[in-house]
């Protein structure tokens, strides 16, 4: 019997009966790299993300909403209120706007109109999330596996996407991990006498991270912690009922709740009181009553999906780590008697179930479950011991990996064809090189060369991602309606023109491009604004009838000076916008 056949047979042995066997030593080069994990992760993160950060135009809708609100904060100097255009924006707390405004003030050199400056907090937050994944893993395993966990997390598609755009989620993940890392150490110290308990300072830093997370996006950070604690407590209660023991939640007293809550309130209450007074209570009503409660009650903003959405999407969003996730879960289940492993399983499983159950679903909601899964995957890579269902789990992971790689190749080759902008030989070469690297990683995974398979899969990401973000995306002219309308409007503008009127096509990127004073209205309103003050009107086809009819009533003159056709990816439909110059009717001003 060959070693391969023996391993296959052993994989079907029940986990409780499988002999642990000797764990092979990690490669020498991996041990050397694990001595400086933060430097390595930071360099790889910058190589992976900066091409998109610097080349992608402002995206609709969330990125442009955050960036424009942060821009207005920087320009106005009002660091309490949050405004988008002429209206308040009270869906999210102040934290991300502070970070984005500060980044733009520091590196923008006096300019507030460059989107990449607003993306820097996301880049730094994602790097911090990779570092904190390593820190959490060090409470579970050695330095080599911890580095692999950080690499798996850093290279994942979903974190890459969040690191590249100016939204909350990369920064928020760093806050989640800081809190979860403290909880893991507290739980392990309570269950394993040989484990060192975290210091008082570290526990309070965890509370500070919770406060920071609340200021960035309440209530996700305390929500992840609460769901983990409840899932873990339920699991412990079941185990202790069998043994007759009690006290599943007793370890929580070591979180220093009195001191922690006081610190949390000291950090969040000054701004919360200030915004409550300034908004006359509207902030709490909109952020908690409308935004948060609305997501729990139903699929908000057309984002309702059935349970199973995140599982189906994981082949793409957790690529390339998905190659090792299912085997990592199998290994984790076999080692569930270890307190730290049980914490990781409860964290990942409980939060995943919660987001699958919530009606409103966006891809990034599941991101907080990825770090514990990345750690379990790293454990499998360096410790592929035979456990129950390992063979099936390995084939599931390989199938998901193949699907994710195929989607990358298809996006690079097909997106230019469908959304404008011809591809060239460099993009075809990138797709081919990335596909070859992914295929080699898949073959090596089949041969159980997991460490090398991981490295090749990360190299595939270093080919796929810049090719998409810096090579393909800027060529997709049909998607970038705002980027094409802006130069047309600038060329048609005349001295003394008021801000243009927007009718129909009112995506947030238009405000970032044209400024907060644009007139957001319908077709008839655009005609009224133009007849009163003259200037430009950008009218989408759905509002053109009302625009022309109102012009006729006013006996006003307007002439088209340009047009743009494209695809509105935020709404999933084609769009056609005509740029008009409207002549002022002086009688309306007399």
ABEGO torsion letter per residue (X at the ends): XBAAAAAAAAAABBAAABBAEBBBBBBAAAAAAAABAAAAAAAAAAAAAAAAAAABBBBOAAAAAAAAAAAAAAAAGBAABBBBEABBBAABBAAAAAAAAAAAAAAAGGBAABAAAAAAAAAAAAAAAAAAAAAAAAAABBAAAAAAAAAAAAABAAAAAAAABBBAAAAAAAAAAAAAAAAAAAAAAAABAABBBBBAAAAAAAAAAAAAAAAABOAAAAAAAAAAAAAAAAAAAAAAAAAGBBGAAAAAAAAGAAAAAAAAAAAAAAAAAAAAAAAGGAAAAAAAAAAAAAAAABBBGGABBBBGAAAAAAAAAAOAAAAAAAAAAAAAAAAAABAAAAAAAAAAAAAAAAAAABABBBAAAAAAAAAAAAAAAAAAAABBBBBBGAAAAAAAAAAAAAAAAAAAAAAAAAAAAAAEEBBBAAAAAAAAAAAAAAAAAAAAAAAGBAAAAAAAAAAAAAAAAAAAAAAAAAABAAABAAAAAAAAAAAABBBGBBBBBBBGBABAAAAAAAEAABBBBBAAAAAAAAAAAEEBBBBBAAAAAAAAAAAAAAGBBBBBAEBBBBBBAAAGBBBBBBBBBBBBBAAAAX
